[in-house]
Structure formats: structure tokens, C-alpha cells
């Protein structure tokens, strides 16, 4: 299982940018497809962006396409989420986790989550 620590969140005005980082442990990190998920108050962890371990291919939720970019640095065991043109509706706690594809949906591979990082966008 991959252990993660998220960072980089904060308070930003609408239209601003943030870069989130996810530091992962484990020698097999490079074999995991990794995803960023976000959780608003009273909601589930919704997938935001995913990066495949095998090809580096990416997937994005429709709501963030063209604004967010996921990347990974395998040498540093780190996954990033560059968030531009932020909107108030992007406000949530952001988590990273290993990701799997089931029934055309991206889900977290593990039930355990890190502490997440809070992103608050003021309008």
C-alpha cells in the first residue's frame, strides 16, 4: 500500500492558482496509477485527475479539464496537481491515493486516506 502526505493547499482568490504535492512512500510507487480526489462538506471523495503508471496518460473530471494538470516525478515519489483559474466550486479538501478503474469510474484503490490539504477559493 502507498502511504501519502499531501501539501500545498491554501486560500486563494477566484482566478488564482495553486500547486498541490503528494509525497508517497514505497519502493513500488512507480507501479501505481495515482489520482487526486476532492471532498466537499458532506460529500464523498470525487476523482479530479488521474495519471497512469504505465504510460503517463491522464484523465480529468469534466469540471477541471483545461484548468488542472496532473504530473508525477517518479524519482521523487511525488505526484503534483497544478490548479489554474480556480473557482469557488473547487473549494474542498484534496487527497491523493492510488486509483483504479471500475465500471467506467475512477475509484480510490485503498480505503485509507492521508490528511488531505484544504483548498479554499474565495469569490
N, CA, C and O of each residue as an XYZ file, in Angstrom:
492
protein
N       0.834     -1.187      0.000
C       0.000      0.000      0.000
C       0.875      1.244      0.000
O       1.962      1.245      0.577
N       0.405      2.294     -0.641
C       1.152      3.545     -0.725
C       0.723      4.477      0.402
O      -0.468      4.728      0.589
N       1.687      4.983      1.143
C       1.431      5.999      2.158
C       1.691      7.363      1.533
O       2.674      7.547      0.816
N       0.799      8.324      1.811
C       0.938      9.628      1.161
C       0.827     10.765      2.159
O       0.214     10.633      3.218
N       1.443     11.899      1.792
C       1.318     13.141      2.544
C       1.051     14.252      1.525
O       1.882     14.527      0.659
N      -0.117     14.882      1.640
C      -0.487     15.954      0.734
C      -0.101     17.311      1.319
O      -0.085     17.494      2.536
N       0.211     18.262      0.430
C       0.542     19.612      0.863
C       0.280     20.588     -0.285
O       0.047     20.183     -1.424
N       0.323     21.875      0.038
C       0.220     22.903     -0.983
C      -1.098     23.647     -1.045
O      -1.245     24.595     -1.817
N      -2.059     23.225     -0.236
C      -3.342     23.915     -0.243
C      -3.250     25.285      0.384
O      -2.202     25.680      0.894
N      -4.365     26.016      0.342
C      -4.400     27.337      0.945
C      -5.627     28.097      0.507
O      -6.543     27.550     -0.106
N      -5.620     29.379      0.838
C      -6.704     30.288      0.482
C      -6.264     31.125     -0.711
O      -5.200     31.743     -0.690
N      -7.088     31.138     -1.741
C      -6.741     31.875     -2.955
C      -7.993     32.509     -3.525
O      -9.095     31.990     -3.345
N      -7.832     33.615     -4.201
C      -8.970     34.265     -4.839
C      -9.337     33.545     -6.133
O      -8.503     32.891     -6.758
N     -10.571     33.677     -6.508
C     -11.023     33.101     -7.770
C     -10.138     33.611     -8.907
O      -9.798     34.792     -8.977
N      -9.777     32.681     -9.792
C      -8.877     33.008    -10.887
C      -7.418     32.747    -10.578
O      -6.570     32.788    -11.470
N      -7.124     32.481     -9.322
C      -5.754     32.240     -8.916
C      -5.310     30.808     -9.152
O      -6.037     30.004     -9.735
N      -4.106     30.503     -8.692
C      -3.503     29.189     -8.926
C      -2.908     28.627     -7.637
O      -2.497     29.367     -6.744
N      -2.875     27.315     -7.571
C      -2.187     26.593     -6.509
C      -1.552     25.346     -7.102
O      -2.015     24.821     -8.115
N      -0.490     24.878     -6.464
C       0.127     23.630     -6.865
C       0.173     22.693     -5.661
O       0.832     22.974     -4.660
N      -0.526     21.595     -5.777
C      -0.554     20.605     -4.710
C       0.521     19.546     -4.945
O       0.848     19.209     -6.083
N       1.060     19.033     -3.843
C       2.051     17.959     -3.918
C       1.583     16.776     -3.087
O       0.916     16.932     -2.064
N       1.947     15.601     -3.552
C       1.623     14.361     -2.848
C       2.899     13.535     -2.775
O       3.335     12.954     -3.769
N       3.491     13.489     -1.587
C       4.714     12.708     -1.387
C       4.326     11.303     -0.958
O       3.645     11.120      0.051
N       4.752     10.330     -1.712
C       4.353      8.943     -1.462
C       5.546      8.110     -1.019
O       6.681      8.354     -1.429
N       5.276      7.146     -0.195
C       6.324      6.230      0.243
C       6.124      4.871     -0.418
O       5.037      4.557     -0.904
N       7.170      4.086     -0.428
C       7.039      2.758     -1.015
C       7.900      2.606     -2.247
O       7.891      3.452     -3.142
N       8.647      1.511     -2.280
C       9.524      1.303     -3.412
C       8.773      0.969     -4.688
O       9.343      1.050     -5.776
N       7.490      0.591     -4.577
C       6.708      0.245     -5.759
C       5.838      1.387     -6.242
O       4.899      1.175     -7.009
N       6.144      2.597     -5.797
C       5.333      3.757     -6.163
C       5.149      3.870     -7.661
O       4.063      4.207     -8.133
N       6.204      3.589     -8.414
C       6.144      3.783     -9.858
C       5.154      2.849    -10.531
O       4.788      3.077    -11.684
N       4.713      1.809     -9.848
C       3.774      0.863    -10.444
C       2.320      1.191    -10.119
O       1.416      0.446    -10.499
N       2.092      2.290     -9.426
C       0.731      2.668     -9.071
C       0.200      3.768     -9.979
O       0.880      4.760    -10.240
N      -1.016      3.577    -10.450
C      -1.755      4.693    -11.034
C      -2.208      5.565     -9.869
O      -2.785      5.063     -8.903
N      -1.952      6.853     -9.955
C      -2.236      7.757     -8.838
C      -3.302      8.772     -9.229
O      -3.394      9.192    -10.382
N      -4.086      9.146     -8.264
C      -5.145     10.103     -8.538
C      -5.271     11.158     -7.465
O      -4.882     10.940     -6.318
N      -5.806     12.282     -7.832
C      -6.213     13.321     -6.888
C      -7.733     13.246     -6.774
O      -8.445     13.142     -7.772
N      -8.201     13.301     -5.548
C      -9.618     13.288     -5.246
C      -9.927     14.498     -4.383
O      -9.035     15.025     -3.719
N     -11.158     14.940     -4.382
C     -11.526     16.044     -3.505
C     -12.838     15.732     -2.822
O     -13.698     15.024     -3.347
N     -12.958     16.293     -1.624
C     -14.139     16.040     -0.809
C     -14.665     17.350     -0.281
O     -14.002     18.030      0.501
N     -15.861     17.703     -0.712
C     -16.537     18.866     -0.161
C     -17.312     18.473      1.075
O     -17.455     17.283      1.356
N     -17.821     19.451      1.833
C     -18.572     19.155      3.057
C     -19.747     18.225      2.802
O     -20.604     18.517      1.967
N     -19.788     17.124      3.506
C     -20.892     16.185      3.368
C     -20.896     15.375      2.096
O     -21.891     14.729      1.769
N     -19.793     15.405      1.375
C     -19.747     14.693      0.105
C     -18.710     13.578      0.152
O     -17.920     13.478      1.091
N     -18.732     12.742     -0.884
C     -17.755     11.675     -0.993
C     -16.471     12.193     -1.645
O     -16.388     13.341     -2.083
N     -15.469     11.301     -1.694
C     -14.232     11.644     -2.383
C     -14.462     11.512     -3.888
O     -14.602     10.403     -4.405
N     -14.499     12.631     -4.576
C     -14.725     12.621     -6.020
C     -13.389     12.674     -6.758
O     -12.520     13.465     -6.392
N     -13.210     11.851     -7.787
C     -11.958     11.900     -8.550
C     -11.851     13.194     -9.346
O     -12.825     13.658     -9.938
N     -10.668     13.759     -9.350
C     -10.407     15.012    -10.051
C      -9.475     14.775    -11.234
O      -9.732     15.253    -12.339
N      -8.396     14.037    -11.000
C      -7.399     13.794    -12.041
C      -6.656     12.507    -11.710
O      -6.454     12.170    -10.543
N      -6.258     11.802    -12.748
C      -5.556     10.527    -12.593
C      -4.397     10.489    -13.576
O      -4.498     11.001    -14.691
N      -3.289      9.876    -13.152
C      -2.154      9.683    -14.051
C      -1.760      8.204    -14.008
O      -1.523      7.646    -12.937
N      -1.695      7.586    -15.172
C      -1.415      6.161    -15.284
C       0.048      5.869    -15.010
O       0.933      6.629    -15.405
N       0.292      4.754    -14.326
C       1.677      4.412    -14.020
C       2.402      3.918    -15.264
O       3.610      4.114    -15.402
N       1.663      3.273    -16.177
C       2.306      2.579    -17.286
C       2.694      3.518    -18.421
O       3.782      3.401    -18.984
N       1.813      4.440    -18.754
C       2.048      5.283    -19.934
C       2.193      6.761    -19.592
O       2.634      7.557    -20.421
N       1.824      7.119    -18.381
C       1.798      8.539    -18.028
C       0.577      9.245    -18.572
O       0.451     10.464    -18.458
N      -0.335      8.470    -19.172
C      -1.562      9.077    -19.660
C      -2.380      9.653    -18.518
O      -2.232      9.242    -17.367
N      -3.246     10.606    -18.842
C      -4.002     11.307    -17.804
C      -5.491     11.295    -18.091
O      -5.939     11.141    -19.227
N      -6.229     11.462    -17.021
C      -7.690     11.612    -17.090
C      -8.074     12.772    -16.190
O      -7.476     12.966    -15.131
N      -9.077     13.549    -16.609
C      -9.557     14.662    -15.802
C     -11.083     14.653    -15.742
O     -11.763     14.296    -16.704
N     -11.589     15.049    -14.600
C     -13.020     15.285    -14.487
C     -13.397     16.451    -15.396
O     -12.612     17.382    -15.576
N     -14.582     16.399    -15.959
C     -15.012     17.458    -16.879
C     -14.927     18.844    -16.242
O     -14.635     19.829    -16.920
N     -15.181     18.911    -14.953
C     -15.233     20.202    -14.275
C     -13.871     20.883    -14.169
O     -13.798     22.082    -13.901
N     -12.787     20.123    -14.379
C     -11.453     20.721    -14.226
C     -10.637     20.672    -15.506
O      -9.517     21.182    -15.542
N     -11.173     20.072    -16.549
C     -10.434     19.981    -17.812
C     -10.024     21.363    -18.311
O     -10.820     22.302    -18.311
N      -8.772     21.464    -18.734
C      -8.256     22.726    -19.245
C      -7.756     23.661    -18.160
O      -7.131     24.678    -18.459
N      -8.023     23.332    -16.906
C      -7.595     24.193    -15.801
C      -6.580     23.493    -14.886
O      -5.673     24.136    -14.358
N      -6.733     22.201    -14.705
C      -5.858     21.429    -13.814
C      -4.936     20.544    -14.641
O      -5.299     20.079    -15.721
N      -3.736     20.321    -14.114
C      -2.776     19.422    -14.751
C      -2.143     18.522    -13.693
O      -1.587     19.002    -12.706
N      -2.236     17.223    -13.913
C      -1.607     16.263    -13.001
C      -0.291     15.806    -13.617
O      -0.190     15.621    -14.829
N       0.707     15.628    -12.772
C       2.002     15.138    -13.226
C       2.638     14.324    -12.108
O       2.183     14.362    -10.964
N       3.685     13.593    -12.444
C       4.374     12.810    -11.424
C       5.873     12.829    -11.677
O       6.330     12.894    -12.818
N       6.617     12.772    -10.598
C       8.075     12.663    -10.651
C       8.433     11.373     -9.918
O       8.505     11.351     -8.689
N       8.655     10.316    -10.664
C       8.902      9.018    -10.044
C      10.198      8.998     -9.243
O      10.310      8.263     -8.262
N      11.166      9.793     -9.651
C      12.433      9.843     -8.917
C      12.235     10.418     -7.516
O      12.978     10.103     -6.587
N      11.217     11.267     -7.386
C      10.926     11.889     -6.092
C       9.717     11.261     -5.411
O       9.311     11.706     -4.338
N       9.140     10.231     -6.025
C       7.924      9.613     -5.458
C       6.849     10.658     -5.169
O       6.215     10.629     -4.115
N       6.652     11.560     -6.091
C       5.735     12.676     -5.854
C       4.791     12.853     -7.038
O       5.183     12.728     -8.198
N       3.538     13.146     -6.710
C       2.524     13.491     -7.697
C       2.095     14.930     -7.450
O       1.944     15.348     -6.303
N       1.901     15.674     -8.506
C       1.532     17.090     -8.400
C       0.165     17.338     -9.042
O      -0.282     16.584     -9.906
N      -0.475     18.399     -8.602
C      -1.697     18.875     -9.236
C      -1.583     20.389     -9.365
O      -1.708     21.115     -8.378
N      -1.347     20.858    -10.579
C      -1.320     22.286    -10.853
C      -2.745     22.739    -11.131
O      -3.399     22.238    -12.045
N      -3.212     23.678    -10.345
C      -4.587     24.149    -10.471
C      -4.585     25.616    -10.862
O      -4.112     26.461    -10.102
N      -5.104     25.923    -12.029
C      -5.180     27.293    -12.529
C      -6.642     27.710    -12.680
O      -7.546     26.875    -12.686
N      -6.848     28.999    -12.801
C      -8.202     29.547    -12.990
C      -9.177     28.964    -11.973
O     -10.265     28.510    -12.327
N      -8.780     28.984    -10.730
C      -9.592     28.360     -9.687
C     -10.929     29.066     -9.524
O     -11.048     30.280     -9.692
N     -11.934     28.258     -9.189
C     -13.288     28.739     -8.993
C     -13.739     28.423     -7.564
O     -13.164     27.564     -6.896
N     -14.756     29.117     -7.115
C     -15.268     28.874     -5.773
C     -15.691     27.412     -5.601
O     -15.532     26.840     -4.523
N     -16.223     26.818     -6.653
C     -16.679     25.426     -6.563
C     -15.535     24.419     -6.484
O     -15.783     23.226     -6.305
N     -14.288     24.872     -6.614
C     -13.136     23.998     -6.411
C     -12.788     23.856     -4.935
O     -11.934     23.048     -4.572
N     -13.441     24.632     -4.090
C     -13.183     24.572     -2.655
C     -13.494     23.183     -2.115
O     -14.609     22.684     -2.270
N     -12.502     22.561     -1.479
C     -12.648     21.203     -0.957
C     -11.343     20.821     -0.268
O     -10.351     21.547     -0.334
N     -11.365     19.664      0.397
C     -10.129     19.042      0.866
C      -9.661     18.113     -0.246
O     -10.432     17.290     -0.739
N      -8.413     18.245     -0.634
C      -7.859     17.454     -1.726
C      -6.970     16.341     -1.169
O      -6.141     16.564     -0.287
N      -7.165     15.153     -1.705
C      -6.431     13.980     -1.283
C      -5.808     13.293     -2.501
O      -6.329     13.390     -3.612
N      -4.712     12.611     -2.283
C      -4.224     11.733     -3.345
C      -4.269     10.295     -2.842
O      -4.209     10.030     -1.641
N      -4.374      9.399     -3.773
C      -4.475      7.981     -3.446
C      -4.172      7.187     -4.702
O      -4.265      7.710     -5.813
N      -3.813      5.938     -4.530
C      -3.735      5.061     -5.682
C      -5.139      4.934     -6.275
O      -6.125      4.937     -5.538
N      -5.231      4.826     -7.576
C      -6.532      4.835     -8.241
C      -6.706      3.591     -9.110
O      -5.748      3.056     -9.668
N      -7.953      3.153     -9.205
C      -8.300      2.022    -10.061
C      -9.546      2.360    -10.859
O     -10.352      3.197    -10.452
N      -9.694      1.701    -11.998
C     -10.835      1.933    -12.860
C     -11.833      0.797    -12.687
O     -11.498     -0.370    -12.894
N     -13.067      1.143    -12.305
C     -14.116      0.160    -12.122
C     -15.414      0.691    -12.713
O     -15.869      1.781    -12.365
N     -16.006     -0.096    -13.615
C     -17.296      0.278    -14.209
C     -17.277      1.706    -14.729
O     -18.187      2.494    -14.469
N     -16.221      2.020    -15.469
C     -16.079      3.333    -16.112
C     -15.917      4.470    -15.114
O     -16.078      5.639    -15.468
N     -15.608      4.139    -13.900
C     -15.388      5.186    -12.894
C     -14.000      5.012    -12.284
O     -13.493      3.896    -12.168
N     -13.400      6.122    -11.902
C     -12.151      6.091    -11.166
C     -12.463      6.089     -9.673
O     -13.221      6.921     -9.176
N     -11.869      5.148     -8.984
C     -12.078      4.994     -7.552
C     -10.727      4.939     -6.845
O      -9.702      4.659     -7.467
N     -10.734      5.211     -5.535
C      -9.510      5.019     -4.766
C      -9.259      3.520     -4.609
O     -10.182      2.743     -4.361
N      -7.996      3.132     -4.758
C      -7.651      1.725     -4.619
C      -7.697      1.284     -3.157
O      -7.976      0.125     -2.851
N      -7.417      2.232     -2.260
C      -7.392      1.898     -0.842
C      -8.402      2.746     -0.080
O      -8.713      3.870     -0.473
N      -8.902      2.194      1.005
C      -9.869      2.918      1.833
C      -9.202      3.930      2.753
O      -9.848      4.872      3.213
N      -7.912      3.742      3.025
C      -7.208      4.678      3.910
C      -6.828      5.937      3.132
O      -6.390      5.879      1.983
N      -7.010      7.072      3.799
C      -6.677      8.362      3.189
C      -5.658      9.093      4.031
O      -5.577      8.874      5.239
N      -4.867      9.975      3.397
C      -3.975     10.854      4.124
C      -4.766     11.953      4.807
O      -5.992     11.890      4.894
N      -4.055     12.958      5.288
C      -4.744     14.043      5.996
C      -5.369     15.037      5.033
O      -6.203     15.850      5.431
N      -4.975     14.979      3.785
C      -5.512     15.895      2.781
C      -4.945     17.289      2.935
O      -4.222     17.579      3.888
N      -5.276     18.147      1.991
C      -4.876     19.549      2.057
C      -6.055     20.405      1.629
O      -6.670     20.163      0.591
N      -6.363     21.404      2.439
C      -7.551     22.236      2.220
C      -7.282     23.288      1.149
O      -6.289     24.014      1.202
N      -8.173     23.351      0.193
C      -8.143     24.406     -0.824
C      -9.415     25.224     -0.666
O     -10.521     24.688     -0.731
N      -9.253     26.519     -0.459
C     -10.391     27.418     -0.318
C     -10.256     28.533     -1.340
O      -9.260     29.256     -1.362
N     -11.264     28.664     -2.181
C     -11.256     29.680     -3.233
C     -12.328     30.699     -2.910
O     -13.508     30.359     -2.826
N     -11.931     31.937     -2.729
C     -12.879     32.996     -2.412
C     -13.338     33.678     -3.698
O     -12.556     33.926     -4.616
N     -14.618     33.966     -3.726
C     -15.179     34.576     -4.941
C     -15.268     36.080     -4.811
O     -15.716     36.754     -5.739
